[in-house]
């Protein structure tokens, strides 16, 4: 895959307006009392949490106490604590005016709720404090870069929106309060078709860089590149990347970072959600899909891809991932997005949660692998070793009669398995509902199938296995089952799948299942998991 000629053309055209939309100093235009807006937002969340139904509320995934959440934002490890911010609508369980919620942890295992960080209070963000990132400057202080959002007509999206990039600076080491500095990059409306958001900032050499997603006036999905030496005044450089598919009109929630393989070779990863990509076979089955391309980058130049677009996650409900580094590891959170109705948790006072934190590594196969960070083993409370297990044709075997929060490790011996589908049924309830997870011999893929779900969207998703993985004859699955969602890590993170699963009332069993043949499980281990401390209504 290569860039199109639009990249160079856009660069040449954009240089003519480069000085007109990057002010020398931030533009600060308060229109509301921010402290009052935060106070009202906290009250809104408390009101929803007071009557929250916890039947599917997660025990070990991050979610808001009440209200709607979406993208993870401002991810960082700062002064000894992990911080996760997230898009929050504090007054309802559907998308609305965006705020930034906040939780923090000393170890990624025990989390506490922090005050809401941002509410709309400036003219440029009066209809929403949209997504962005956090970065530690050369002075050791943490800065937030985010998108300010306002409707073009002042009240709804009928005429599109106006989006600009904003700066805020943390006021304390706990990151419980920040000062908004204002707009640092305006939107050149003559070159942009409304979408212009989600800044990612990093430093290479002596220069700070920023990229964010853009819909060009020609309705092409692009990422623009800016540079700065003081983190305040930014200069437009060029289009960093334009998607070659003309159907892709926006590259939402972009990411950009270097990564090294085990031999020390550096590659660059560009990540985004390709809005407008059409479904094709197993690809792009969701409303929008988040993925990445591996390639090379020289500062100031365009990104040069040498891989195809690959999905971060093949499940029903993964979107808007954001990555950050703790100095040694590259870590990513994603949002489990309930895009497709019906969405039953909307009735429960909350809606949406994040994935587990995943470490990104570059494997010897030249591809990215994402597995739960090592800290996640610290959630294990009790472990049951089942050893090897064999199932006869169409046999079902219950291994846990009721599972609220568990991690399942299993290795299926594909050479000794004759079943057309072999694996697990989780959230299996007395009414016959369940979610199936396992290997499909006909497609040679790992599937999450919700055809037997009692609630919510159904359908199945299927993750690929490489020829080498199939030739090995062994399939390793690491399955995390929370109250209302599942995450499946395949062969130590070569592929991942994340999906919501809304069980019926009553015990929620975990069942081994072999369909149209038998199954040989080489080893099976189940861990019950502790709560991360956010499920209490406080």
C-alpha positions in Angstrom: 0.0 0.0 0.0 1.4 3.4 -0.9 0.3 7.0 -0.5 -1.5 8.6 -3.3 -0.6 11.8 -5.1 -3.2 13.6 -3.0 -0.6 13.7 -0.2 1.9 15.9 -2.1 -0.9 18.0 -3.6 -2.5 18.6 -0.2 0.9 19.6 1.2 1.5 22.2 -1.5 -2.0 23.6 -1.2 -2.0 23.7 2.6 1.3 25.7 2.8 -0.6 28.7 1.4 -2.8 28.9 4.5 -0.3 27.5 7.1 0.1 30.8 9.0 -3.5 31.7 9.1 -4.8 29.1 11.6 -2.0 28.5 14.1 -2.0 31.5 16.5 1.2 32.7 18.1 -0.5 32.3 21.5 -3.4 30.2 22.7 -6.8 31.8 22.2 -8.8 31.7 25.5 -12.5 32.6 25.3 -14.4 31.5 28.5 -18.1 31.5 28.3 -19.1 29.4 31.3 -17.8 28.9 34.9 -15.7 25.7 34.5 -15.9 24.8 38.3 -19.7 25.1 38.2 -19.9 22.9 35.0 -17.8 20.3 36.7 -19.9 20.4 39.8 -23.1 19.9 37.8 -21.5 17.0 35.8 -20.5 15.2 39.1 -24.1 15.6 40.3 -25.4 14.2 37.0 -23.2 11.1 37.3 -24.2 10.6 40.9 -27.9 10.7 40.0 -27.5 8.0 37.4 -25.3 5.9 39.6 -27.8 6.0 42.5 -30.2 3.7 40.6 -27.7 1.9 38.4 -28.4 -1.7 37.6 -25.3 -3.8 38.0 -26.4 -6.9 36.2 -23.8 -6.3 33.5 -21.7 -3.6 35.2 -18.0 -4.7 34.9 -15.9 -5.8 37.8 -12.5 -5.6 36.2 -13.0 -3.2 33.3 -13.0 0.6 33.6 -16.5 2.2 33.3 -18.0 5.4 34.5 -20.0 5.3 37.8 -23.0 6.5 35.7 -23.6 7.9 32.2 -22.2 7.2 28.7 -18.5 6.8 28.0 -16.5 6.3 24.8 -12.9 6.9 23.8 -10.0 6.5 26.3 -8.2 9.8 26.5 -5.0 11.3 28.1 -3.5 7.9 29.0 -0.3 8.3 31.0 1.9 7.1 33.8 2.8 10.2 35.8 4.5 10.6 39.2 4.0 6.9 40.1 0.3 6.6 39.1 -1.5 5.3 36.0 -4.1 7.7 34.7 -7.0 6.9 32.4 -9.3 9.7 31.2 -12.3 8.9 29.0 -15.0 10.6 27.0 -18.1 11.0 29.3 -21.6 12.2 28.9 -22.6 12.7 32.6 -26.3 13.3 32.0 -27.5 10.3 30.1 -26.6 6.9 28.8 -26.4 7.9 25.1 -23.8 10.1 23.4 -24.1 13.7 24.3 -22.0 16.8 25.2 -18.6 15.3 26.0 -16.7 15.8 29.2 -13.5 14.0 30.5 -14.0 11.4 33.2 -10.9 10.2 35.2 -9.7 7.2 37.2 -6.2 6.5 38.5 -4.2 3.6 40.0 -0.8 2.8 41.5 -0.6 -0.6 39.9 -3.3 -1.0 37.2 -5.1 -3.4 39.6 -6.7 -1.1 42.2 -8.4 1.9 40.7 -10.1 4.9 42.3 -12.4 7.5 40.8 -11.0 11.0 40.4 -12.9 14.3 39.9 -14.2 14.9 36.3 -11.4 16.8 34.6 -13.0 18.7 31.8 -16.4 20.1 31.0 -17.4 22.4 28.1 -16.6 26.0 29.3 -14.8 27.8 26.4 -16.4 29.1 23.2 -14.4 26.6 21.0 -15.6 23.6 23.0 -19.0 24.7 24.0 -20.6 21.6 22.6 -18.0 19.1 23.7 -14.5 18.5 25.1 -13.5 15.9 22.5 -10.8 13.3 22.6 -7.1 13.9 22.9 -3.8 12.8 24.5 -1.5 13.6 27.4 2.3 14.1 27.2 5.0 15.0 29.7 7.0 18.0 28.5 10.7 18.7 28.8 10.0 20.5 32.1 8.4 17.4 33.6 4.9 18.9 33.5 2.0 17.2 32.0 0.0 18.8 29.2 -3.3 17.8 27.6 -4.1 18.2 23.9 -7.7 17.7 22.9 -10.3 18.8 20.4 -12.8 21.5 21.1 -16.2 20.9 19.4 -19.1 23.1 18.5 -22.0 22.7 16.1 -21.7 24.9 13.0 -25.3 26.0 13.3 -25.1 26.4 17.1 -27.5 23.6 18.1 -27.2 20.3 16.2 -25.2 18.4 13.5 -27.5 19.2 10.6 -24.8 21.6 9.2 -21.8 19.7 10.5 -19.4 20.9 13.2 -16.4 23.1 13.8 -13.5 21.5 15.5 -10.2 22.9 16.7 -7.2 21.7 18.8 -6.9 22.9 22.4 -4.3 22.9 25.2 -4.6 22.5 28.9 -1.9 22.1 31.6 -2.1 20.0 34.8 -2.1 22.0 38.0 -0.9 19.2 40.4 0.9 15.9 40.4 -2.3 14.0 41.1 -3.8 15.3 37.8 -7.1 16.2 39.6 -7.2 19.7 38.2 -5.9 21.5 35.1 -5.9 25.0 33.6 -7.2 25.4 30.1 -4.9 27.5 28.0 -7.2 27.6 25.0 -7.1 27.1 21.2 -3.7 26.4 19.7 -4.8 25.2 16.2 -7.8 26.6 14.4 -9.6 24.9 11.6 -9.1 26.2 8.0 -12.7 25.8 7.0 -11.9 26.3 3.3 -9.7 23.1 3.4 -11.6 20.9 5.8 -15.0 19.2 5.7 -15.9 19.4 9.4 -14.0 16.4 10.8 -10.8 17.7 12.4 -10.0 16.0 15.7 -8.2 13.8 18.2 -4.6 15.1 18.5 -1.7 12.8 19.3 1.5 14.5 20.4 5.0 13.0 20.7 8.7 14.1 20.6 11.3 12.9 18.1 14.7 14.4 18.4 14.5 18.0 19.5 11.1 18.5 18.0 7.5 18.0 19.2 5.0 16.7 16.7 1.3 16.5 16.5 -1.1 14.6 14.2 -4.8 14.4 14.1 -7.6 13.1 11.8 -9.1 15.3 9.0 -11.7 15.0 6.4 -10.3 17.1 3.5 -12.5 19.3 1.4 -12.3 16.5 -1.2 -13.8 14.2 1.4 -10.6 12.1 1.8 -9.4 10.7 5.1 -6.1 12.2 6.2 -3.8 12.8 9.1 -2.1 16.2 9.2 1.4 16.8 10.7 2.4 19.8 12.8 5.6 20.6 14.6 6.6 22.8 17.6 9.6 23.6 19.8 7.7 25.0 22.8 4.5 22.8 22.7 2.4 26.0 22.4 3.0 27.5 19.0 2.5 24.9 16.2 3.5 25.0 12.6 1.7 23.0 9.8 4.1 20.7 7.9 2.2 18.4 5.6 -0.3 15.6 5.2 1.3 12.8 7.2 -0.9 10.1 5.5 -3.9 10.0 3.3 -5.9 6.8 3.0 -5.8 5.3 -0.5 -9.4 4.2 -0.4 -11.7 7.0 -1.6 -14.6 5.6 0.5 -12.6 6.4 3.6 -13.5 10.0 4.5 -12.1 10.3 8.0 -9.2 8.8 10.0 -10.7 9.0 13.5 -8.8 8.6 16.8 -5.3 8.5 15.1 -2.2 7.1 16.7 1.4 7.2 15.6 4.4 5.7 17.4 7.7 4.0 16.9 8.3 0.4 17.9 11.3 -2.0 17.8 11.4 -5.7 17.1 13.5 -8.2 19.1 16.4 -7.4 16.8 16.3 -3.7 17.5 14.9 -2.6 14.2 12.6 0.5 14.5 9.3 0.6 12.6 6.5 3.2 12.8 2.9 2.3 13.4 0.1 4.5 12.2 -3.3 3.7 13.7 -6.7 5.0 13.0 -10.4 4.2 12.6 -11.2 4.2 8.9 -14.6 5.8 8.7 -16.4 4.9 5.5 -14.5 1.6 4.8 -16.9 -0.9 3.2 -17.4 -4.4 4.6 -15.5 -7.1 2.7 -15.6 -10.7 3.8 -14.5 -10.9 7.4 -13.1 -7.3 7.3 -14.9 -4.1 8.4 -18.0 -5.9 9.8 -18.6 -3.2 12.5 -20.0 0.3 12.0 -16.4 1.5 12.0 -13.2 -0.4 12.6 -9.9 0.4 14.3 -6.7 -0.8 12.8 -3.1 0.0 11.9 -0.4 0.0 9.2 3.3 -0.7 9.7 5.8 1.3 7.8 8.6 3.9 8.1 8.8 7.6 8.8 11.4 10.3 8.7 10.6 13.4 10.7 8.9 16.0 8.6 8.1 13.6 5.8 5.0 11.5 4.9 4.5 8.1 6.5 5.6 5.3 4.1 3.5 2.2 4.6 4.6 -1.3 3.7 1.8 -3.4 5.2 -1.9 -3.5 4.5 -4.5 -2.2 7.0 -4.9 -4.7 9.8 -7.4 -4.7 12.6 -6.4 -4.2 16.2 -9.3 -6.4 17.3 -11.7 -8.7 15.4 -14.6 -8.5 17.9 -18.0 -6.9 17.7 -17.3 -4.0 20.0 -13.8 -2.6 19.7 -13.1 1.1 18.7 -11.1 4.3 19.4 -7.9 2.8 20.9 -5.2 5.0 22.3 -1.7 4.1 23.2 1.0 5.6 25.4 4.4 4.6 26.7 5.6 4.1 30.3 9.2 4.4 29.2 9.6 0.7 28.6 6.4 -0.6 27.2 3.8 0.6 24.7 0.4 0.2 26.2 -3.1 0.6 24.7 -6.6 0.8 25.9 -9.6 0.6 23.6 -13.3 1.5 24.0 -15.8 -1.4 23.8 -18.3 0.5 21.6 -22.0 -0.4 21.7 -22.7 1.1 18.3 -25.3 -1.3 17.1 -28.8 -1.4 18.7 -30.4 -2.8 20.7 -28.1 -1.6 23.5 -29.7 -3.0 26.7 -27.3 -1.4 29.2 -28.6 2.0 28.2 -31.5 1.2 30.5 -29.2 0.5 33.4 -27.8 4.0 34.2 -24.5 3.5 32.5 -23.2 2.6 29.1 -19.8 1.5 27.8 -16.5 0.3 29.2 -12.9 0.2 28.2 -10.8 -2.9 27.4 -8.1 -4.3 29.5 -4.7 -2.5 29.1 -2.7 -4.3 26.4 1.0 -4.3 25.7 1.9 -3.8 22.0 4.9 -5.7 20.8 6.4 -6.2 17.3 6.8 -10.0 16.7 9.4 -11.9 14.7 6.6 -12.4 12.2 6.7 -8.7 11.4 3.3 -8.0 12.9 2.0 -6.4 16.0 0.9 -8.5 19.0 -1.3 -7.2 21.8 -1.6 -9.1 25.0 -2.8 -8.1 28.5 -0.1 -6.2 30.4 1.7 -8.5 32.9 0.0 -6.7 35.8 -3.3 -8.4 35.0 -2.2 -11.7 36.5 -2.4 -9.8 39.8 -6.2 -9.9 39.5 -6.3 -13.7 40.0 -7.9 -14.7 43.3 -8.4 -18.5 43.0 -7.0 -20.9 40.4 -8.5 -24.3 39.3 -6.3 -26.6 37.2 -8.4 -29.0 35.1 -5.4 -30.4 33.1 -6.3 -32.2 29.9 -9.9 -32.7 29.0 -11.6 -34.6 26.1 -15.1 -34.2 24.9 -17.0 -36.7 22.8 -19.1 -35.7 19.8 -21.6 -32.9 20.7 -20.7 -33.2 24.3 -21.1 -30.3 26.8 -19.2 -30.1 30.0 -19.8 -27.5 32.6 -16.6 -26.3 34.3 -18.0 -23.4 36.3 -21.7 -23.3 37.3 -21.6 -19.5 37.8 -18.9 -17.1 36.7 -19.1 -13.4 37.4 -15.4 -12.5 36.7 -13.0 -15.1 35.4 -10.0 -15.7 33.2 -9.8 -18.9 31.2 -6.6 -20.3 29.8 -6.9 -23.3 27.4 -4.9 -24.9 24.7 -6.9 -26.9 22.1 -5.1 -29.7 20.3 -6.4 -29.2 16.8 -4.8 -32.4 15.5 -6.8 -34.4 18.0 -10.0 -32.3 17.6 -12.6 -33.4 15.0 -15.4 -31.0 15.9 -16.5 -28.4 13.4 -16.6 -26.0 16.3 -14.7 -26.5 19.5 -14.4 -24.2 22.5 -16.5 -22.5 25.2 -19.9 -21.3 25.9 -19.8 -18.4 28.4 -22.7 -16.6 30.1 -24.7 -19.8 29.7 -28.0 -19.4 31.5 -31.0 -21.6 32.3 -33.0 -20.1 29.4 -30.6 -21.6 26.9 -28.8 -18.3 26.1 -25.0 -18.2 25.8 -22.1 -16.7 23.9 -19.9 -19.1 22.0 -16.1 -18.8 21.7 -13.9 -21.2 19.9 -12.3 -22.6 16.8 -14.3 -23.0 13.6 -12.7 -25.8 11.5 -14.6 -24.8 8.3 -13.3 -21.2 8.3 -10.1 -22.0 10.2 -10.7 -19.0 12.4 -11.5 -18.2 16.0 -15.1 -17.0 16.4 -17.2 -15.2 18.9 -20.8 -16.1 18.1 -23.8 -14.5 19.7 -26.5 -16.3 17.8 -27.9 -17.7 21.1 -27.8 -14.4 22.9 -31.0 -13.4 24.7 -30.3 -9.7 24.5 -28.5 -7.1 22.4 -27.0 -7.4 19.0 -26.2 -10.9 17.6 -24.1 -12.1 14.7 -20.6 -13.5 14.8 -17.0 -12.3 14.3 -14.1 -14.4 13.2 -10.4 -13.8 13.7 -7.8 -15.3 11.3 -5.0 -17.7 12.1 -1.7 -17.7 10.2 -0.5 -20.7 8.3 2.2 -21.2 10.9 -0.4 -21.1 13.7 -2.5 -23.7 12.0 0.5 -25.9 11.2 1.5 -25.9 14.9 -1.7 -27.9 15.6 -2.2 -26.0 18.9 -4.5 -23.1 19.6 -4.0 -21.1 22.8 -6.9 -19.1 24.0 -6.9 -16.7 27.0 -10.5 -15.6 27.6 -11.6 -12.9 30.1 -15.2 -13.0 31.1 -16.7 -10.0 32.9 -20.3 -9.5 33.9 -21.3 -8.1 30.5 -18.4 -8.5 28.1 -15.6 -10.9 26.9 -12.1 -10.4 25.6 -10.4 -13.3 23.8 -6.6 -13.3 23.3 -5.4 -15.7 20.6 -1.9 -17.3 20.7 -0.5 -14.8 23.2 -2.0 -11.9 21.4 -1.4 -12.5 17.7 -5.1 -11.6 17.4 -7.7 -10.3 19.9 -11.5 -10.2 20.0 -13.7 -8.0 22.2 -17.4 -8.2 22.4 -20.3 -7.4 24.7 -22.4 -10.3 26.0 -25.5 -9.7 28.1 -26.4 -12.8 30.0 -29.9 -13.5 31.3 -30.8 -13.6 35.0 -29.5 -16.4 37.1 -26.2 -18.4 37.3 -23.8 -17.8 34.4 -22.0 -21.0 33.6 -18.9 -21.6 31.6 -19.3 -24.7 29.5 -16.8 -26.7 27.3 -18.6 -27.5 23.9 -17.8 -29.7 21.0 -20.1 -29.5 18.0 -20.2 -32.1 15.2 -17.2 -33.9 16.5 -15.0 -34.3 19.5 -12.5 -31.9 21.2 -9.1 -32.5 22.8 -8.0 -29.8 25.3 -4.4 -30.2 26.2 -4.6 -28.0 29.3 -7.3 -25.9 31.0 -7.0 -23.4 33.8 -9.6 -21.1 35.3 -8.9 -18.1 37.5 -11.5 -16.2 39.4 -10.7 -12.5 39.3 -10.9 -9.7 41.8 -12.7 -6.4 41.3 -10.6 -3.4 40.3 -12.6 -1.3 42.8 -14.8 0.7 40.6 -18.0 -1.2 40.9 -19.1 0.4 44.2 -21.6 3.2 43.7 -19.6 6.1 45.1 
